[in-house]
Amino acid sequence: MATPIEYQKLMTEIVYINLPGPEEASPNMTGGELLHGFLAELYRIPNQEFKEHLLSLCNKWNIRYRDAKGK
């Protein structure tokens, strides 16, 4: 008699950060809009080493950047 295989189904959600994001915070922004602007601003930092670290963290947390063209 075969032993049953136990498994756990993992549900993952991918969060997309649309680029370009807001340049500055405004008084009427929601928390989500503020976070979106903050993450978009981090992506614009020109330091390549920082950007690689940022993308590795985003990958770990299922966060993806995409530009207006959907890439």
All heavy atoms as TSV, in Angstrom:
chain	resi	resn	atom	element	x	y	z
A	1	MET	N	N	0.842	-1.183	0.000
A	1	MET	CA	C	0.000	0.000	0.000
A	1	MET	C	C	0.890	1.251	0.000
A	1	MET	O	O	1.791	1.389	0.819
A	1	MET	CB	C	-0.899	-0.027	1.237
A	1	MET	CG	C	-1.851	1.093	1.315
A	1	MET	SD	S	-2.951	0.761	2.718
A	1	MET	CE	C	-4.077	2.048	2.520
A	2	ALA	N	N	0.648	2.113	-0.914
A	2	ALA	CA	C	1.457	3.326	-1.043
A	2	ALA	C	C	1.124	4.328	0.054
A	2	ALA	O	O	-0.004	4.406	0.520
A	2	ALA	CB	C	1.216	3.962	-2.402
A	3	THR	N	N	2.130	5.061	0.465
A	3	THR	CA	C	1.889	6.105	1.460
A	3	THR	C	C	1.401	7.367	0.763
A	3	THR	O	O	1.918	7.727	-0.295
A	3	THR	CB	C	3.195	6.473	2.204
A	3	THR	OG1	O	4.287	5.898	1.576
A	3	THR	CG2	C	3.114	6.167	3.633
A	4	PRO	N	N	0.419	8.024	1.363
A	4	PRO	CA	C	-0.052	9.260	0.745
A	4	PRO	C	C	1.019	10.347	0.838
A	4	PRO	O	O	1.800	10.388	1.764
A	4	PRO	CB	C	-1.281	9.634	1.554
A	4	PRO	CG	C	-1.153	8.933	2.844
A	4	PRO	CD	C	-0.309	7.709	2.590
A	5	ILE	N	N	1.033	11.174	-0.146
A	5	ILE	CA	C	1.964	12.307	-0.158
A	5	ILE	C	C	1.262	13.490	0.480
A	5	ILE	O	O	0.150	13.842	0.113
A	5	ILE	CB	C	2.371	12.660	-1.604
A	5	ILE	CG1	C	3.108	11.483	-2.222
A	5	ILE	CG2	C	3.225	13.911	-1.631
A	5	ILE	CD1	C	3.395	11.666	-3.685
A	6	GLU	N	N	1.924	14.078	1.452
A	6	GLU	CA	C	1.368	15.263	2.096
A	6	GLU	C	C	1.973	16.499	1.441
A	6	GLU	O	O	3.152	16.534	1.142
A	6	GLU	CB	C	1.694	15.267	3.582
A	6	GLU	CG	C	0.986	14.170	4.339
A	6	GLU	CD	C	1.242	14.262	5.825
A	6	GLU	OE1	O	1.474	15.380	6.321
A	6	GLU	OE2	O	1.209	13.212	6.464
A	7	TYR	N	N	1.161	17.444	1.224
A	7	TYR	CA	C	1.651	18.687	0.641
A	7	TYR	C	C	0.841	19.840	1.178
A	7	TYR	O	O	-0.263	19.675	1.685
A	7	TYR	CB	C	1.598	18.656	-0.885
A	7	TYR	CG	C	0.203	18.677	-1.454
A	7	TYR	CD1	C	-0.375	19.872	-1.845
A	7	TYR	CD2	C	-0.540	17.511	-1.592
A	7	TYR	CE1	C	-1.650	19.910	-2.352
A	7	TYR	CE2	C	-1.821	17.534	-2.099
A	7	TYR	CZ	C	-2.370	18.734	-2.478
A	7	TYR	OH	O	-3.639	18.761	-2.976
A	8	GLN	N	N	1.383	20.990	1.053
A	8	GLN	CA	C	0.710	22.217	1.468
A	8	GLN	C	C	0.633	23.120	0.254
A	8	GLN	O	O	1.636	23.401	-0.395
A	8	GLN	CB	C	1.497	22.913	2.580
A	8	GLN	CG	C	0.864	24.207	3.036
A	8	GLN	CD	C	1.697	24.867	4.130
A	8	GLN	OE1	O	2.765	24.403	4.492
A	8	GLN	NE2	N	1.200	25.962	4.642
A	9	LYS	N	N	-0.562	23.521	-0.074
A	9	LYS	CA	C	-0.741	24.432	-1.195
A	9	LYS	C	C	-0.415	25.843	-0.720
A	9	LYS	O	O	-0.982	26.325	0.255
A	9	LYS	CB	C	-2.176	24.367	-1.711
A	9	LYS	CG	C	-2.410	25.204	-2.933
A	9	LYS	CD	C	-3.815	25.045	-3.448
A	9	LYS	CE	C	-4.022	25.852	-4.700
A	9	LYS	NZ	N	-5.367	25.728	-5.204
A	10	LEU	N	N	0.508	26.477	-1.392
A	10	LEU	CA	C	0.902	27.831	-1.024
A	10	LEU	C	C	0.223	28.821	-1.958
A	10	LEU	O	O	0.336	28.704	-3.168
A	10	LEU	CB	C	2.415	27.997	-1.119
A	10	LEU	CG	C	3.242	27.100	-0.206
A	10	LEU	CD1	C	4.722	27.301	-0.486
A	10	LEU	CD2	C	2.945	27.394	1.249
A	11	MET	N	N	-0.454	29.760	-1.372
A	11	MET	CA	C	-1.102	30.803	-2.159
A	11	MET	C	C	-0.173	32.011	-2.149
A	11	MET	O	O	0.220	32.492	-1.096
A	11	MET	CB	C	-2.450	31.189	-1.558
A	11	MET	CG	C	-3.429	30.044	-1.478
A	11	MET	SD	S	-3.838	29.335	-3.073
A	11	MET	CE	C	-4.787	30.634	-3.774
A	12	THR	N	N	0.206	32.448	-3.304
A	12	THR	CA	C	1.063	33.628	-3.372
A	12	THR	C	C	0.359	34.696	-4.204
A	12	THR	O	O	-0.335	34.399	-5.154
A	12	THR	CB	C	2.429	33.318	-4.004
A	12	THR	OG1	O	2.224	32.803	-5.310
A	12	THR	CG2	C	3.202	32.318	-3.173
A	13	GLU	N	N	0.567	35.892	-3.798
A	13	GLU	CA	C	0.023	37.030	-4.527
A	13	GLU	C	C	1.196	37.884	-4.967
A	13	GLU	O	O	2.115	38.129	-4.194
A	13	GLU	CB	C	-0.893	37.839	-3.613
A	13	GLU	CG	C	-1.512	39.026	-4.281
A	13	GLU	CD	C	-2.467	39.766	-3.361
A	13	GLU	OE1	O	-2.989	39.182	-2.425
A	13	GLU	OE2	O	-2.661	40.966	-3.610
A	14	ILE	N	N	1.190	38.288	-6.203
A	14	ILE	CA	C	2.250	39.153	-6.718
A	14	ILE	C	C	1.733	40.583	-6.690
A	14	ILE	O	O	0.619	40.863	-7.124
A	14	ILE	CB	C	2.660	38.748	-8.140
A	14	ILE	CG1	C	3.245	37.337	-8.124
A	14	ILE	CG2	C	3.663	39.729	-8.717
A	14	ILE	CD1	C	3.561	36.793	-9.490
A	15	VAL	N	N	2.536	41.461	-6.137
A	15	VAL	CA	C	2.201	42.881	-6.083
A	15	VAL	C	C	2.983	43.578	-7.187
A	15	VAL	O	O	4.198	43.440	-7.276
A	15	VAL	CB	C	2.564	43.483	-4.708
A	15	VAL	CG1	C	2.324	44.981	-4.695
A	15	VAL	CG2	C	1.793	42.792	-3.605
A	16	TYR	N	N	2.288	44.300	-8.044
A	16	TYR	CA	C	2.929	45.025	-9.141
A	16	TYR	C	C	3.031	46.499	-8.796
A	16	TYR	O	O	2.056	47.105	-8.350
A	16	TYR	CB	C	2.142	44.855	-10.439
A	16	TYR	CG	C	2.226	43.456	-10.987
A	16	TYR	CD1	C	1.212	42.540	-10.771
A	16	TYR	CD2	C	3.340	43.050	-11.708
A	16	TYR	CE1	C	1.298	41.245	-11.264
A	16	TYR	CE2	C	3.438	41.757	-12.206
A	16	TYR	CZ	C	2.411	40.868	-11.979
A	16	TYR	OH	O	2.502	39.586	-12.461
A	17	ILE	N	N	4.215	47.045	-8.992
A	17	ILE	CA	C	4.446	48.478	-8.826
A	17	ILE	C	C	4.533	49.063	-10.228
A	17	ILE	O	O	5.465	48.772	-10.970
A	17	ILE	CB	C	5.744	48.766	-8.048
A	17	ILE	CG1	C	5.756	48.044	-6.696
A	17	ILE	CG2	C	5.964	50.259	-7.890
A	17	ILE	CD1	C	4.657	48.466	-5.755
A	18	ASN	N	N	3.539	49.840	-10.597
A	18	ASN	CA	C	3.506	50.436	-11.932
A	18	ASN	C	C	4.430	51.643	-11.987
A	18	ASN	O	O	4.396	52.500	-11.114
A	18	ASN	CB	C	2.082	50.854	-12.297
A	18	ASN	CG	C	1.174	49.653	-12.428
A	18	ASN	OD1	O	1.540	48.638	-13.002
A	18	ASN	ND2	N	-0.021	49.754	-11.871
A	19	LEU	N	N	5.252	51.667	-13.019
A	19	LEU	CA	C	6.176	52.775	-13.232
A	19	LEU	C	C	5.690	53.617	-14.395
A	19	LEU	O	O	5.140	53.070	-15.337
A	19	LEU	CB	C	7.586	52.238	-13.524
A	19	LEU	CG	C	8.203	51.415	-12.405
A	19	LEU	CD1	C	9.509	50.805	-12.881
A	19	LEU	CD2	C	8.419	52.251	-11.162
A	20	PRO	N	N	5.840	54.882	-14.409
A	20	PRO	CA	C	6.434	55.665	-13.336
A	20	PRO	C	C	5.438	55.868	-12.205
A	20	PRO	O	O	4.229	55.904	-12.434
A	20	PRO	CB	C	6.766	56.989	-14.015
A	20	PRO	CG	C	5.754	57.124	-15.107
A	20	PRO	CD	C	5.459	55.713	-15.560
A	21	GLY	N	N	5.934	55.978	-11.026
A	21	GLY	CA	C	5.086	56.209	-9.858
A	21	GLY	C	C	5.012	57.687	-9.546
A	21	GLY	O	O	5.649	58.505	-10.211
A	22	PRO	N	N	4.238	58.043	-8.524
A	22	PRO	CA	C	4.152	59.454	-8.129
A	22	PRO	C	C	5.521	60.004	-7.751
A	22	PRO	O	O	6.332	59.301	-7.163
A	22	PRO	CB	C	3.234	59.430	-6.904
A	22	PRO	CG	C	2.602	58.092	-6.881
A	22	PRO	CD	C	3.451	57.171	-7.678
A	23	GLU	N	N	5.772	61.233	-8.103
A	23	GLU	CA	C	7.056	61.878	-7.797
A	23	GLU	C	C	7.102	62.400	-6.362
A	23	GLU	O	O	8.150	62.382	-5.737
A	23	GLU	CB	C	7.313	63.030	-8.771
A	23	GLU	CG	C	7.469	62.597	-10.211
A	23	GLU	CD	C	8.830	61.995	-10.506
A	23	GLU	OE1	O	9.819	62.408	-9.867
A	23	GLU	OE2	O	8.898	61.110	-11.374
A	24	GLU	N	N	5.974	62.889	-5.863
A	24	GLU	CA	C	5.918	63.451	-4.515
A	24	GLU	C	C	4.596	63.083	-3.860
A	24	GLU	O	O	3.595	62.866	-4.526
A	24	GLU	CB	C	6.008	64.976	-4.560
A	24	GLU	CG	C	7.358	65.509	-4.922
A	24	GLU	CD	C	7.419	67.031	-4.798
A	24	GLU	OE1	O	6.638	67.607	-4.010
A	24	GLU	OE2	O	8.237	67.629	-5.504
A	25	ALA	N	N	4.622	63.042	-2.543
A	25	ALA	CA	C	3.398	62.772	-1.784
A	25	ALA	C	C	2.492	63.995	-1.808
A	25	ALA	O	O	2.954	65.135	-1.826
A	25	ALA	CB	C	3.756	62.429	-0.350
A	26	SER	N	N	1.195	63.754	-1.845
A	26	SER	CA	C	0.235	64.852	-1.764
A	26	SER	C	C	-0.698	64.576	-0.592
A	26	SER	O	O	-0.834	63.437	-0.146
A	26	SER	CB	C	-0.551	64.976	-3.073
A	26	SER	OG	O	-1.351	63.845	-3.278
A	27	PRO	N	N	-1.347	65.609	-0.063
A	27	PRO	CA	C	-2.159	65.461	1.145
A	27	PRO	C	C	-3.293	64.433	1.041
A	27	PRO	O	O	-3.681	63.851	2.036
A	27	PRO	CB	C	-2.730	66.865	1.371
A	27	PRO	CG	C	-1.817	67.777	0.650
A	27	PRO	CD	C	-1.280	67.000	-0.507
A	28	ASN	N	N	-3.822	64.193	-0.146
A	28	ASN	CA	C	-4.984	63.307	-0.271
A	28	ASN	C	C	-4.621	61.870	-0.620
A	28	ASN	O	O	-5.502	61.069	-0.881
A	28	ASN	CB	C	-5.932	63.859	-1.343
A	28	ASN	CG	C	-6.450	65.231	-0.979
A	28	ASN	OD1	O	-6.574	65.566	0.200
A	28	ASN	ND2	N	-6.740	66.043	-1.975
A	29	MET	N	N	-3.347	61.512	-0.617
A	29	MET	CA	C	-2.935	60.162	-0.999
A	29	MET	C	C	-3.316	59.141	0.069
A	29	MET	O	O	-3.252	59.423	1.265
A	29	MET	CB	C	-1.424	60.095	-1.210
A	29	MET	CG	C	-0.959	60.631	-2.516
A	29	MET	SD	S	0.809	60.306	-2.685
A	29	MET	CE	C	0.977	60.494	-4.437
A	30	THR	N	N	-3.683	57.959	-0.408
A	30	THR	CA	C	-3.959	56.853	0.512
A	30	THR	C	C	-2.635	56.207	0.906
A	30	THR	O	O	-1.590	56.480	0.308
A	30	THR	CB	C	-4.846	55.797	-0.160
A	30	THR	OG1	O	-4.104	55.215	-1.247
A	30	THR	CG2	C	-6.146	56.397	-0.668
A	31	GLY	N	N	-2.676	55.318	1.869
A	31	GLY	CA	C	-1.478	54.597	2.281
A	31	GLY	C	C	-0.883	53.787	1.140
A	31	GLY	O	O	0.341	53.726	0.981
A	32	GLY	N	N	-1.727	53.172	0.340
A	32	GLY	CA	C	-1.250	52.397	-0.802
A	32	GLY	C	C	-0.547	53.258	-1.834
A	32	GLY	O	O	0.458	52.864	-2.413
A	33	GLU	N	N	-1.088	54.453	-2.062
A	33	GLU	CA	C	-0.466	55.376	-3.014
A	33	GLU	C	C	0.881	55.880	-2.498
A	33	GLU	O	O	1.833	56.019	-3.264
A	33	GLU	CB	C	-1.390	56.557	-3.292
A	33	GLU	CG	C	-2.617	56.189	-4.097
A	33	GLU	CD	C	-3.628	57.315	-4.165
A	33	GLU	OE1	O	-3.801	58.043	-3.169
A	33	GLU	OE2	O	-4.250	57.469	-5.230
A	34	LEU	N	N	0.957	56.121	-1.191
A	34	LEU	CA	C	2.230	56.545	-0.600
A	34	LEU	C	C	3.279	55.446	-0.734
A	34	LEU	O	O	4.417	55.701	-1.108
A	34	LEU	CB	C	2.041	56.897	0.879
A	34	LEU	CG	C	1.315	58.193	1.172
A	34	LEU	CD1	C	0.980	58.283	2.655
A	34	LEU	CD2	C	2.142	59.373	0.743
A	35	LEU	N	N	2.887	54.223	-0.445
A	35	LEU	CA	C	3.818	53.100	-0.569
A	35	LEU	C	C	4.246	52.908	-2.020
A	35	LEU	O	O	5.423	52.676	-2.304
A	35	LEU	CB	C	3.176	51.821	-0.028
A	35	LEU	CG	C	4.052	50.574	-0.069
A	35	LEU	CD1	C	5.333	50.786	0.734
A	35	LEU	CD2	C	3.284	49.378	0.453
A	36	HIS	N	N	3.301	53.040	-2.942
A	36	HIS	CA	C	3.604	52.927	-4.371
A	36	HIS	C	C	4.642	53.969	-4.775
A	36	HIS	O	O	5.630	53.665	-5.438
A	36	HIS	CB	C	2.315	53.083	-5.178
A	36	HIS	CG	C	2.527	53.140	-6.654
A	36	HIS	ND1	N	1.933	54.091	-7.432
A	36	HIS	CD2	C	3.271	52.387	-7.495
A	36	HIS	CE1	C	2.295	53.910	-8.694
A	36	HIS	NE2	N	3.113	52.893	-8.758
A	37	GLY	N	N	4.442	55.208	-4.369
A	37	GLY	CA	C	5.392	56.273	-4.686
A	37	GLY	C	C	6.756	56.022	-4.067
A	37	GLY	O	O	7.789	56.228	-4.700
A	38	PHE	N	N	6.774	55.536	-2.834
A	38	PHE	CA	C	8.016	55.246	-2.139
A	38	PHE	C	C	8.803	54.153	-2.858
A	38	PHE	O	O	10.004	54.293	-3.119
A	38	PHE	CB	C	7.700	54.827	-0.701
A	38	PHE	CG	C	8.900	54.397	0.091
A	38	PHE	CD1	C	9.795	55.339	0.571
A	38	PHE	CD2	C	9.133	53.058	0.368
A	38	PHE	CE1	C	10.903	54.942	1.313
A	38	PHE	CE2	C	10.238	52.663	1.100
A	38	PHE	CZ	C	11.120	53.607	1.576
A	39	LEU	N	N	8.130	53.066	-3.222
A	39	LEU	CA	C	8.803	51.966	-3.908
A	39	LEU	C	C	9.246	52.366	-5.314
A	39	LEU	O	O	10.310	51.948	-5.778
A	39	LEU	CB	C	7.908	50.735	-3.947
A	39	LEU	CG	C	7.667	50.083	-2.578
A	39	LEU	CD1	C	6.606	49.003	-2.681
A	39	LEU	CD2	C	8.956	49.533	-1.997
A	40	ALA	N	N	8.454	53.177	-5.986
A	40	ALA	CA	C	8.846	53.661	-7.315
A	40	ALA	C	C	10.070	54.564	-7.211
A	40	ALA	O	O	10.973	54.509	-8.052
A	40	ALA	CB	C	7.685	54.401	-7.972
A	41	GLU	N	N	10.135	55.377	-6.171
A	41	GLU	CA	C	11.287	56.255	-5.958
A	41	GLU	C	C	12.548	55.436	-5.700
A	41	GLU	O	O	13.624	55.755	-6.206
A	41	GLU	CB	C	11.014	57.196	-4.779
A	41	GLU	CG	C	12.090	58.217	-4.516
A	41	GLU	CD	C	12.049	59.387	-5.477
A	41	GLU	OE1	O	10.996	59.635	-6.081
A	41	GLU	OE2	O	13.082	60.051	-5.619
A	42	LEU	N	N	12.436	54.378	-4.915
A	42	LEU	CA	C	13.592	53.508	-4.671
A	42	LEU	C	C	14.111	52.908	-5.972
A	42	LEU	O	O	15.314	52.785	-6.175
A	42	LEU	CB	C	13.234	52.380	-3.703
A	42	LEU	CG	C	13.083	52.750	-2.239
A	42	LEU	CD1	C	12.656	51.530	-1.437
A	42	LEU	CD2	C	14.367	53.331	-1.686
A	43	TYR	N	N	13.202	52.543	-6.852
A	43	TYR	CA	C	13.587	51.934	-8.129
A	43	TYR	C	C	14.362	52.910	-9.011
A	43	TYR	O	O	15.202	52.501	-9.802
A	43	TYR	CB	C	12.335	51.440	-8.857
A	43	TYR	CG	C	12.638	50.637	-10.100
A	43	TYR	CD1	C	13.006	49.307	-10.010
A	43	TYR	CD2	C	12.554	51.222	-11.351
A	43	TYR	CE1	C	13.284	48.566	-11.147
A	43	TYR	CE2	C	12.822	50.487	-12.495
A	43	TYR	CZ	C	13.192	49.164	-12.388
A	43	TYR	OH	O	13.469	48.438	-13.512
A	44	ARG	N	N	14.101	54.204	-8.850
A	44	ARG	CA	C	14.765	55.219	-9.673
A	44	ARG	C	C	16.188	55.548	-9.214
A	44	ARG	O	O	16.905	56.276	-9.890
A	44	ARG	CB	C	13.940	56.506	-9.690
A	44	ARG	CG	C	12.684	56.401	-10.525
A	44	ARG	CD	C	12.038	57.760	-10.733
A	44	ARG	NE	N	11.409	58.280	-9.537
A	44	ARG	CZ	C	10.128	58.112	-9.225
A	44	ARG	NH1	N	9.342	57.412	-10.019
A	44	ARG	NH2	N	9.623	58.634	-8.130
A	45	ILE	N	N	16.635	55.007	-8.082
A	45	ILE	CA	C	17.991	55.282	-7.603
A	45	ILE	C	C	18.991	54.729	-8.616
A	45	ILE	O	O	18.892	53.570	-9.013
A	45	ILE	CB	C	18.203	54.675	-6.194
A	45	ILE	CG1	C	17.352	55.439	-5.184
A	45	ILE	CG2	C	19.671	54.701	-5.798
A	45	ILE	CD1	C	17.416	54.902	-3.778
A	46	PRO	N	N	19.950	55.541	-9.067
A	46	PRO	CA	C	20.843	55.121	-10.152
A	46	PRO	C	C	21.923	54.107	-9.756
A	46	PRO	O	O	22.524	53.489	-10.619
A	46	PRO	CB	C	21.483	56.427	-10.617
A	46	PRO	CG	C	21.377	57.341	-9.462
A	46	PRO	CD	C	20.139	56.933	-8.704
A	47	ASN	N	N	22.174	53.913	-8.473
A	47	ASN	CA	C	23.221	52.999	-8.017
A	47	ASN	C	C	22.843	51.555	-8.361
A	47	ASN	O	O	21.867	51.017	-7.845
A	47	ASN	CB	C	23.406	53.166	-6.505
A	47	ASN	CG	C	24.502	52.293	-5.953
A	47	ASN	OD1	O	24.539	51.096	-6.188
A	47	ASN	ND2	N	25.375	52.907	-5.170
A	48	GLN	N	N	23.619	50.912	-9.234
A	48	GLN	CA	C	23.295	49.567	-9.722
A	48	GLN	C	C	23.356	48.520	-8.609
A	48	GLN	O	O	22.540	47.615	-8.565
A	48	GLN	CB	C	24.236	49.170	-10.866
A	48	GLN	CG	C	23.833	47.897	-11.567
A	48	GLN	CD	C	22.428	47.972	-12.173
A	48	GLN	OE1	O	21.985	49.011	-12.640
A	48	GLN	NE2	N	21.732	46.859	-12.147
A	49	GLU	N	N	24.311	48.644	-7.699
A	49	GLU	CA	C	24.414	47.690	-6.594
A	49	GLU	C	C	23.170	47.756	-5.712
A	49	GLU	O	O	22.630	46.729	-5.298
A	49	GLU	CB	C	25.668	47.974	-5.771
A	49	GLU	CG	C	25.912	46.970	-4.669
A	49	GLU	CD	C	27.173	47.268	-3.884
A	49	GLU	OE1	O	28.014	48.066	-4.355
A	49	GLU	OE2	O	27.326	46.703	-2.797
A	50	PHE	N	N	22.716	48.977	-5.428
A	50	PHE	CA	C	21.502	49.140	-4.634
A	50	PHE	C	C	20.300	48.541	-5.361
A	50	PHE	O	O	19.472	47.861	-4.759
A	50	PHE	CB	C	21.248	50.626	-4.338
A	50	PHE	CG	C	19.948	50.848	-3.620
A	50	PHE	CD1	C	19.865	50.674	-2.260
A	50	PHE	CD2	C	18.801	51.198	-4.329
A	50	PHE	CE1	C	18.656	50.854	-1.594
A	50	PHE	CE2	C	17.598	51.373	-3.676
A	50	PHE	CZ	C	17.525	51.208	-2.301
A	51	LYS	N	N	20.210	48.812	-6.673
A	51	LYS	CA	C	19.077	48.320	-7.450
A	51	LYS	C	C	19.034	46.788	-7.462
A	51	LYS	O	O	17.970	46.188	-7.343
A	51	LYS	CB	C	19.102	48.860	-8.873
A	51	LYS	CG	C	17.806	48.574	-9.623
A	51	LYS	CD	C	17.768	49.235	-10.967
A	51	LYS	CE	C	17.306	50.652	-10.788
A	51	LYS	NZ	N	16.978	51.324	-12.036
A	52	GLU	N	N	20.190	46.144	-7.568
A	52	GLU	CA	C	20.233	44.685	-7.524
A	52	GLU	C	C	19.756	44.161	-6.179
A	52	GLU	O	O	19.023	43.173	-6.114
A	52	GLU	CB	C	21.653	44.191	-7.817
A	52	GLU	CG	C	22.057	44.360	-9.262
A	52	GLU	CD	C	23.530	44.060	-9.502
A	52	GLU	OE1	O	24.194	43.512	-8.588
A	52	GLU	OE2	O	24.003	44.367	-10.605
A	53	HIS	N	N	20.170	44.833	-5.098
A	53	HIS	CA	C	19.715	44.433	-3.761
A	53	HIS	C	C	18.200	44.648	-3.624
A	53	HIS	O	O	17.497	43.789	-3.088
A	53	HIS	CB	C	20.474	45.218	-2.698
A	53	HIS	CG	C	20.193	44.775	-1.311
A	53	HIS	ND1	N	20.557	43.551	-0.824
A	53	HIS	CD2	C	19.545	45.397	-0.304
A	53	HIS	CE1	C	20.152	43.434	0.423
A	53	HIS	NE2	N	19.532	44.548	0.758
A	54	LEU	N	N	17.725	45.777	-4.112
A	54	LEU	CA	C	16.293	46.065	-4.068
A	54	LEU	C	C	15.495	44.996	-4.816
A	54	LEU	O	O	14.502	44.477	-4.313
A	54	LEU	CB	C	16.007	47.443	-4.671
A	54	LEU	CG	C	14.530	47.811	-4.855
A	54	LEU	CD1	C	13.852	47.952	-3.503
A	54	LEU	CD2	C	14.393	49.074	-5.671
A	55	LEU	N	N	15.943	44.644	-6.015
A	55	LEU	CA	C	15.221	43.652	-6.811
A	55	LEU	C	C	15.265	42.266	-6.175
A	55	LEU	O	O	14.299	41.509	-6.266
A	55	LEU	CB	C	15.761	43.619	-8.239
A	55	LEU	CG	C	15.491	44.890	-9.049
A	55	LEU	CD1	C	16.151	44.798	-10.423
A	55	LEU	CD2	C	14.001	45.154	-9.174
A	56	SER	N	N	16.359	41.935	-5.496
A	56	SER	CA	C	16.398	40.636	-4.813
A	56	SER	C	C	15.421	40.614	-3.633
A	56	SER	O	O	14.768	39.602	-3.384
A	56	SER	CB	C	17.817	40.291	-4.362
A	56	SER	OG	O	18.238	41.114	-3.311
A	57	LEU	N	N	15.312	41.733	-2.919
A	57	LEU	CA	C	14.312	41.814	-1.844
A	57	LEU	C	C	12.891	41.737	-2.392
A	57	LEU	O	O	12.034	41.058	-1.837
A	57	LEU	CB	C	14.483	43.114	-1.050
A	57	LEU	CG	C	15.674	43.185	-0.113
A	57	LEU	CD1	C	15.807	44.588	0.453
A	57	LEU	CD2	C	15.535	42.176	1.000
A	58	CYS	N	N	12.646	42.452	-3.485
A	58	CYS	CA	C	11.321	42.436	-4.099
A	58	CYS	C	C	10.961	41.033	-4.572
A	58	CYS	O	O	9.817	40.604	-4.442
A	58	CYS	CB	C	11.259	43.422	-5.263
A	58	CYS	SG	S	11.247	45.138	-4.724
A	59	ASN	N	N	11.929	40.333	-5.105
A	59	ASN	CA	C	11.690	38.974	-5.560
A	59	ASN	C	C	11.278	38.083	-4.394
A	59	ASN	O	O	10.373	37.256	-4.509
A	59	ASN	CB	C	12.945	38.427	-6.245
A	59	ASN	CG	C	12.627	37.358	-7.230
A	59	ASN	OD1	O	11.514	37.268	-7.719
A	59	ASN	ND2	N	13.615	36.547	-7.534
A	60	LYS	N	N	11.930	38.261	-3.263
A	60	LYS	CA	C	11.622	37.487	-2.059
A	60	LYS	C	C	10.192	37.739	-1.584
A	60	LYS	O	O	9.523	36.835	-1.100
A	60	LYS	CB	C	12.623	37.865	-0.964
A	60	LYS	CG	C	12.413	37.179	0.345
A	60	LYS	CD	C	13.473	37.628	1.337
A	60	LYS	CE	C	13.260	37.000	2.687
A	60	LYS	NZ	N	14.279	37.438	3.639
A	61	TRP	N	N	9.718	38.966	-1.742
A	61	TRP	CA	C	8.393	39.346	-1.253
A	61	TRP	C	C	7.338	39.400	-2.367
A	61	TRP	O	O	6.254	39.933	-2.161
A	61	TRP	CB	C	8.480	40.703	-0.544
A	61	TRP	CG	C	9.216	40.580	0.751
A	61	TRP	CD1	C	10.538	40.839	0.974
A	61	TRP	CD2	C	8.685	40.127	1.986
A	61	TRP	NE1	N	10.852	40.576	2.277
A	61	TRP	CE2	C	9.742	40.139	2.929
A	61	TRP	CE3	C	7.423	39.705	2.406
A	61	TRP	CZ2	C	9.563	39.743	4.252
A	61	TRP	CZ3	C	7.262	39.319	3.719
A	61	TRP	CH2	C	8.309	39.342	4.629
A	62	ASN	N	N	7.644	38.859	-3.534
A	62	ASN	CA	C	6.705	38.806	-4.666
A	62	ASN	C	C	6.238	40.184	-5.120
A	62	ASN	O	O	5.063	40.402	-5.389
A	62	ASN	CB	C	5.494	37.919	-4.352
A	62	ASN	CG	C	5.881	36.475	-4.239
A	62	ASN	OD1	O	6.751	36.004	-4.955
A	62	ASN	ND2	N	5.256	35.756	-3.327
A	63	ILE	N	N	7.182	41.105	-5.167
A	63	ILE	CA	C	6.898	42.450	-5.671
A	63	ILE	C	C	7.591	42.582	-7.015
A	63	ILE	O	O	8.764	42.264	-7.145
A	63	ILE	CB	C	7.397	43.537	-4.695
A	63	ILE	CG1	C	6.656	43.417	-3.369
A	63	ILE	CG2	C	7.234	44.924	-5.293
A	63	ILE	CD1	C	7.200	44.285	-2.272
A	64	ARG	N	N	6.859	43.041	-8.005
A	64	ARG	CA	C	7.413	43.182	-9.356
A	64	ARG	C	C	7.194	44.615	-9.836
A	64	ARG	O	O	6.127	45.189	-9.630
A	64	ARG	CB	C	6.722	42.235	-10.344
A	64	ARG	CG	C	6.707	40.778	-9.932
A	64	ARG	CD	C	8.093	40.153	-10.031
A	64	ARG	NE	N	8.036	38.737	-9.768
A	64	ARG	CZ	C	8.212	38.177	-8.581
A	64	ARG	NH1	N	8.435	38.939	-7.529
A	64	ARG	NH2	N	8.161	36.873	-8.413
A	65	TYR	N	N	8.205	45.170	-10.475
A	65	TYR	CA	C	8.076	46.478	-11.105
A	65	TYR	C	C	7.686	46.267	-12.557
A	65	TYR	O	O	8.175	45.358	-13.213
A	65	TYR	CB	C	9.409	47.226	-11.048
A	65	TYR	CG	C	9.755	47.736	-9.668
A	65	TYR	CD1	C	10.577	47.020	-8.819
A	65	TYR	CD2	C	9.249	48.957	-9.232
A	65	TYR	CE1	C	10.893	47.498	-7.559
A	65	TYR	CE2	C	9.555	49.439	-7.986
A	65	TYR	CZ	C	10.375	48.703	-7.146
A	65	TYR	OH	O	10.690	49.188	-5.895
A	66	ARG	N	N	6.793	47.105	-13.044
A	66	ARG	CA	C	6.463	47.075	-14.473
A	66	ARG	C	C	6.218	48.496	-14.950
A	66	ARG	O	O	5.631	49.313	-14.250
A	66	ARG	CB	C	5.280	46.161	-14.766
A	66	ARG	CG	C	3.971	46.593	-14.187
A	66	ARG	CD	C	2.879	45.629	-14.556
A	66	ARG	NE	N	1.684	45.953	-13.802
A	66	ARG	CZ	C	0.632	45.177	-13.719
A	66	ARG	NH1	N	0.624	44.027	-14.334
A	66	ARG	NH2	N	-0.406	45.544	-13.031
A	67	ASP	N	N	6.693	48.758	-16.161
A	67	ASP	CA	C	6.528	50.104	-16.693
A	67	ASP	C	C	5.158	50.229	-17.350
A	67	ASP	O	O	4.389	49.282	-17.387
A	67	ASP	CB	C	7.658	50.474	-17.656
A	67	ASP	CG	C	7.732	49.566	-18.858
A	67	ASP	OD1	O	6.725	48.911	-19.183
A	67	ASP	OD2	O	8.799	49.509	-19.488
A	68	ALA	N	N	4.861	51.396	-17.860
A	68	ALA	CA	C	3.543	51.674	-18.423
A	68	ALA	C	C	3.217	50.750	-19.599
A	68	ALA	O	O	2.064	50.567	-19.937
A	68	ALA	CB	C	3.455	53.135	-18.861
A	69	LYS	N	N	4.237	50.145	-20.196
A	69	LYS	CA	C	4.017	49.247	-21.331
A	69	LYS	C	C	3.657	47.836	-20.873
A	69	LYS	O	O	3.434	46.967	-21.690
A	69	LYS	CB	C	5.273	49.207	-22.199
A	69	LYS	CG	C	5.626	50.545	-22.786
A	69	LYS	CD	C	6.977	50.484	-23.444
A	69	LYS	CE	C	7.418	51.898	-23.796
A	69	LYS	NZ	N	8.852	52.019	-23.874
A	70	GLY	N	N	3.654	47.580	-19.547
A	70	GLY	CA	C	3.282	46.270	-19.028
A	70	GLY	C	C	4.413	45.294	-18.905
A	70	GLY	O	O	4.211	44.122	-18.675
A	71	LYS	N	N	5.664	45.755	-19.024
A	71	LYS	CA	C	6.823	44.859	-18.933
A	71	LYS	C	C	7.127	44.535	-17.499
A	71	LYS	O	O	6.953	45.274	-16.606
A	71	LYS	CB	C	8.042	45.508	-19.583
A	71	LYS	CG	C	7.897	45.618	-21.075
A	71	LYS	CD	C	9.150	46.215	-21.657
A	71	LYS	CE	C	9.019	46.386	-23.148
A	71	LYS	NZ	N	10.172	47.003	-23.732
